Amino acid sequence: MEKAAPRDYDGLEAIFIVWTCDGWYDRLRDPRKGKAKFSETVKRDEILALNAELMDAIASLERDGNSDLAFLLQGELAETVTEYEKLKLRAGVLDYLDLLILTRDLLLQSRSVGEHFQRRFTHLFIDEFQDTDPLQAEILILLSADNADVSAWRAVKPSAGKLFIVGDPKQAIYRFRRADVGTYEQVKRLLLANGAELLQLTPSFRSLRSIQNMINRAFKPLMTGDTEKLQADYVPLSPFHEEYSLQPSIVALPVPRPYKTRFSMMAVEESLPDAIAAFISWLVKESGWTVPNPGNPAERIPLGPNHVCLLFRRFTSFDEDVARPYVRVLEARNLPHLLVGGRSFHDPEEV
């Protein structure tokens, strides 16, 4: 290709960076893994040294390429941002971020406005606080201050008993819109330093002890409270419901056909729908298992299709509807079902 056109350096850079994310790339990191053969004239240590040098060079290229991209994008988008601000000014409109910025600035710059709203809102109750972005957090803290003479939200002393916050840092998943664990932790430290009380709500009313134990073992080693990585501390779940001893609360289904010529995630995914549908059919038709009656938890009723929920990580994969194979196998077994959020409703011929 380079004989017919100039070398595409941007394209080559992209290829190298993709290698760092590719599963096969990891197999190349250490030539001692696998069945790599070496030349009779080249020592193994020389190959290992060259390999390490190559890996370091590619990792350095990735870091430099990504940082360079961020810098260039900032410059490229500056003109777009400026034009966007002009269009809003010309139309006399504000977007959502403008409302937050101007509200925060007004509370900081006008003592009379700050005092007015601090008196007006005597108590503030904030739920799902882990979804709060930094600007929203600033506004909440400024409104809860014991006086309006402040220059920054971190210098605020909140009025005792005015602010009540409920949040779960383990559920902080909206970082793409500036809500992260860092903001949550900063506000928590500010409140605790000014006499607030921290209550850990650990009982889980939705599951049994064995499920909670499994979740605790899985997440506790990973959620370390690392502030640099914006990682929450893990607070273990504690049980509320008694375990029901006559049937298991956790069942691990084996994958019936995980191989093609070798282990394959595609083979796993292809064999799962029929296996799961067969298990559900057994559950509702043959198992004799029961579940608590929602109206009277002390009473148990036969497990039915309405007690089963299949959760999907995503609804599409490479433009394929992930849920559709499950719908087909449930229909084949005459199992009543309701699909919420499927992506191929308009594909069937009858629709």
Backbone hydrogen bonds, N-H to C=O, Kabsch-Sander energy under -0.5 kcal/mol:
donor,donor_aa,acceptor,acceptor_aa,energy
4,A,1,M,-1.2
5,A,1,M,-1.5
9,Y,7,R,-1.2
12,L,8,D,-2.2
13,E,9,Y,-2.5
14,A,10,D,-2.1
15,I,11,G,-2.0
16,F,12,L,-2.3
17,I,13,E,-2.3
18,V,14,A,-2.2
19,W,15,I,-1.7
20,T,16,F,-1.0
21,C,17,I,-0.5
21,C,18,V,-1.4
22,D,18,V,-0.8
22,D,19,W,-0.9
26,D,22,D,-0.9
27,R,23,G,-0.5
27,R,24,W,-0.8
28,L,24,W,-0.6
28,L,25,Y,-1.5
29,R,26,D,-1.0
33,K,30,D,-2.3
42,V,39,S,-0.9
47,I,43,K,-1.6
48,L,44,R,-2.5
49,A,45,D,-2.3
50,L,46,E,-2.5
51,N,47,I,-2.7
52,A,48,L,-2.4
53,E,49,A,-2.3
54,L,50,L,-2.4
55,M,51,N,-2.6
56,D,52,A,-2.3
57,A,53,E,-2.0
58,I,54,L,-2.4
59,A,55,M,-2.4
60,S,56,D,-2.3
61,L,57,A,-2.3
62,E,58,I,-2.3
63,R,59,A,-2.1
64,D,60,S,-2.8
65,G,61,L,-2.9
66,N,62,E,-2.5
67,S,63,R,-2.3
68,D,64,D,-2.5
69,L,65,G,-2.1
70,A,66,N,-2.2
71,F,67,S,-2.0
72,L,68,D,-2.6
73,L,69,L,-2.8
74,Q,70,A,-1.9
75,G,71,F,-1.7
76,E,72,L,-2.7
77,L,73,L,-2.7
78,A,74,Q,-1.0
79,E,75,G,-0.6
81,V,77,L,-2.7
82,T,78,A,-2.4
83,E,79,E,-2.3
84,Y,80,T,-2.4
85,E,81,V,-2.3
86,K,82,T,-1.9
87,L,83,E,-2.3
88,K,84,Y,-2.1
89,L,85,E,-2.2
90,R,86,K,-2.6
91,A,87,L,-2.0
92,G,88,K,-1.1
93,V,88,K,-2.1
99,L,95,D,-1.8
100,L,96,Y,-1.7
101,I,97,L,-2.6
102,L,98,D,-3.0
103,T,99,L,-1.9
104,R,100,L,-2.5
105,D,101,I,-2.6
106,L,102,L,-2.4
107,L,103,T,-2.1
108,L,104,R,-1.7
109,Q,105,D,-2.7
110,S,106,L,-2.1
111,R,109,Q,-0.6
114,G,110,S,-2.3
115,E,111,R,-2.6
116,H,112,S,-2.1
117,F,113,V,-2.2
118,Q,114,G,-2.1
119,R,115,E,-1.9
120,R,116,H,-2.1
121,F,117,F,-2.3
122,T,120,R,-1.0
124,L,162,K,-3.2
126,I,124,L,-0.5
126,I,164,F,-2.8
127,D,125,F,-0.5
129,F,166,V,-2.7
131,D,128,E,-2.1
132,T,129,F,-2.0
137,A,133,D,-2.4
138,E,134,P,-2.4
139,I,135,L,-2.1
140,L,136,Q,-2.2
141,I,137,A,-2.4
142,L,138,E,-2.6
143,L,139,I,-2.3
144,S,140,L,-1.3
145,A,142,L,-0.9
146,D,157,K,-1.8
150,V,148,A,-1.6
155,A,152,A,-1.4
156,V,153,W,-1.6
159,S,144,S,-3.2
162,K,159,S,-1.8
163,L,159,S,-0.6
164,F,124,L,-2.8
164,F,162,K,-0.5
166,V,126,I,-2.9
171,Q,168,D,-2.4
172,A,169,P,-1.5
173,I,171,Q,-1.5
177,R,174,Y,-1.6
178,R,175,R,-2.1
179,A,174,Y,-1.8
180,D,178,R,-0.7
184,Y,180,D,-1.5
185,E,181,V,-2.9
186,Q,182,G,-2.2
187,V,183,T,-2.3
188,K,184,Y,-2.2
189,R,185,E,-2.6
190,L,186,Q,-2.2
191,L,187,V,-2.4
192,L,188,K,-2.6
193,A,189,R,-2.2
194,N,190,L,-0.6
194,N,191,L,-0.9
195,G,192,L,-1.4
196,A,191,L,-2.4
199,L,197,E,-0.6
201,L,199,L,-0.7
202,T,200,Q,-1.1
204,S,238,S,-2.1
205,F,203,P,-0.6
212,Q,208,L,-2.2
213,N,209,R,-2.8
214,M,210,S,-1.8
215,I,211,I,-2.2
216,N,212,Q,-2.9
217,R,213,N,-2.4
218,A,214,M,-1.7
219,F,215,I,-2.3
220,K,216,N,-2.2
222,L,219,F,-0.9
223,M,219,F,-2.3
224,T,222,L,-1.1
225,G,232,A,-1.5
227,T,225,G,-0.6
230,L,227,T,-0.8
231,Q,226,D,-3.0
234,Y,223,M,-1.1
235,V,233,D,-0.6
238,S,202,T,-2.1
241,H,207,S,-0.6
245,S,243,E,-0.7
247,Q,244,Y,-0.8
253,L,251,V,-0.7
260,K,262,R,-2.6
264,S,258,P,-2.6
268,V,264,S,-2.0
269,E,265,M,-2.6
270,E,266,M,-2.2
271,S,267,A,-1.7
272,L,268,V,-1.3
275,A,271,S,-1.4
276,I,272,L,-3.0
277,A,273,P,-2.6
278,A,274,D,-2.2
279,F,275,A,-1.9
280,I,276,I,-2.5
281,S,277,A,-2.5
282,W,278,A,-2.1
283,L,279,F,-2.6
284,V,280,I,-2.4
285,K,281,S,-1.8
286,E,282,W,-2.2
287,S,282,W,-2.6
291,V,301,I,-2.6
293,N,296,N,-0.7
293,N,299,E,-3.1
296,N,293,N,-1.0
299,E,296,N,-2.7
301,I,291,V,-3.0
303,L,289,W,-2.4
307,H,304,G,-2.0
308,V,305,P,-1.6
311,L,309,C,-0.5
317,S,320,E,-2.1
320,E,317,S,-1.7
322,V,315,F,-2.5
322,V,320,E,-0.7
323,A,315,F,-0.6
326,Y,323,A,-0.6
327,V,323,A,-2.0
328,R,324,R,-2.2
329,V,325,P,-1.9
330,L,326,Y,-2.1
331,E,327,V,-2.4
332,A,328,R,-2.2
333,R,329,V,-1.0
334,N,331,E,-1.7
335,L,330,L,-2.6
340,V,338,L,-0.6
341,G,339,L,-0.6
347,D,344,S,-1.4
351,V,348,P,-0.7
